[in-house]
């Protein structure tokens, strides 16, 4: 937060010095607060916050006492009296990580009231009421709404269908339309994976890993055959793709490692609660109820493999042979000016050209729209089935993605140039795709 200028320091409040002649207590004023839950704050209201003052605790094994208008409470009092704007950051538990937290910048607030009351330990505490400034985009309010939908406390507005996958996925995929009266997309068969494609230019005899009934990369991981195919390291760390290359090799069905092996990412299904929703001008789109960390697996592109040249009049096509904007993913050596031991090619090329149609059969990936400035990228992934290499396409988050943000990837362009008009409206829009 300090790097982007939201909040600096290690305490839940940041203040700055100001010139205030004749007002000794007004020389410091609060400019941002973090509602972390440490001070018994009341945080349920998305448009206001009751922030508890500092002091009077037994943090260092001292006797609790009344809070006083001193030290860190003075900048808060000054912000209240001067009616100055305060940045607010909310803290929530990360449901996807055991000990993780997520910090949400919730915009600017104003301290509208301050009072004293008896705390839980019987001593006086200061309370500051902060009210959110109007005409700001919702932030924490979105998180609270999703929390209520998930817990059944309220119904998702515009809900058409609770589970578009009809139980095929391990998590429900709801269908939502808040734009018009259309009841859903054209009928298709929901499938969770691709009918596999055998990679002809890789030998069919597959050396399986010898890690036993444990996760690859744990004990004796350096000798794992599957890891060696990935330049000697696991492509995934803590559920995040850290290496992008022409092909990522996952453990296959003949490997003795257990089902939740760290190197079996796309085989374990959806990790986030998705919704298919009606967009304003791009048909149906895809977004997540959950925050998505950069590098997280989103979904596989499921469908039917078709011959190259048969994709005309099909809006649900993935074609690995198209021209894509090049980028380097998570390439730390170049960021710090060091040489890489194994430099990954910037332009992604797959071992075998793959054209997938999701028109008749597909999954949530068929609803991802195009963008010239995408937040999702694709990665070819190979794994063994029945002693043969099979190729799949997995999608991963290019950046941290907040809840209810549309997921889009670069469709690429045919060798002859884009055939369809682009509506992404980003600063880097090329005008066409496909």
Secondary structure, DSSP 8 states (H G I E B T S, - for coil): -TTTTS--SSSSEEEEE---TT-GGGSEEEEEEEE-STT--B---TTEEEEE-S----TTS-------S-THHHHHHHHHHHT-EEEEEEEEE-TTSTT-EEEEEEEEEEEEEEEEEE-TTSSEEEEEEEEE-SS---SHHHHHHHHHHHTTSS--TTEEES-TTTT-SSS-EEEE-SSSS---S---EE-SS---EE-TTS-S--------SS-TTSTTGGG-HHHHHTTTS-SEETTEE----S-EE---TT--S-TT-TT--GGG---S-EEEEE-SSSSEEEEESS-B-TTBEEEE--SEE--TT--TT-SSEEETTSB-----SS-HHHHTT---SS---SS---SS--EEE-SSEE-GGGG-EE-TT-SEEEEEEEEEETTEEEEEEEEEESS-B-TT-B-EE---B-TT---EE-----TT--SEE-
